[in-house]
């Protein structure tokens, strides 16, 4: 038996492919902490969003804030999933 959250996740995973079978990069509306950017990239790459969040924090600490600019750009440019 599927819960509502798992059913919604499955619907979003099947919506990742358009009619041509091409993945679409979109911000996640369900797996988000700030704007859903890491959740969207995680779904696109097929990895856990927590790993991407940890990587983003680590790279931000060592990259002197450049990843924050990239994150904001993704936030502004990536469409939200439905």
N, C-alpha and C positions, 0 to 999 in steps of 0.2 A: 504494500500500500504506500502511495506517494503522499508526502506532505505538500502543503501549498507552496512552501519555499522551494522544495526540490522540483516540483512541477514547473514552477516559474523559471528555475534555472535551466531545466531541460528545454523549455520553450525558447529561451534566449540562446541556448547553444545551437538549436536548429535554425534560428534566425540569423546566425552568423554567416551562413552561406546564402548568397543571392541565387537567382535562377541559373546563373552560369557556373555555380559551384565555387565562386571566389569568396574568400573570407573578407569580411568588412571590419575595419578597425573602428570601434565605437567605445565611448565611455560607458562604463557599467552603471546601471541605476540600482543594482542590488548589492554588488560587491564593491562598496566604496567606503573610504574613510573621510576623504575631503571632497574630491570631485569625480571619482570613479576612473581616473586615468590609469592607475596601476591595475585595477580590476579589468579594465578593457584590454590593456596590453597583455595581461595574464591569460585572459580567455583567447586572445588572438594567437599567442605563442604556445598555449597549451601547458602553462605552468601554474604553480600556486601563486596567488596574489601576494601572500605574505613574503615569499622569497623576493619578489620584485620590490616590495616596500622596504625590506631590510637592505637590499642592494642600493636602492635610491638614497636611503639615509647614509649608508657607508660612503657612497660616491660623493654625496653632498659634503660630508665632513672632510674628505680628502680632495675634492674638486673645487673648493672655495666658492660654493654656491651656484656654479654653472648649471647643475642639474635642476635647480629651482626654476631657472629661466626656461629650460626645456619643458619642465612639468607645466608651467603656466601656459606656454605656447600650445602644448597638447590639450590643455583644458579649454583654450579658446578655439582651437581648430578642429578637434575631434567632435563629431556629432554624438549626442546622447542616444543610447539605444531606447527602444520603445517598450 
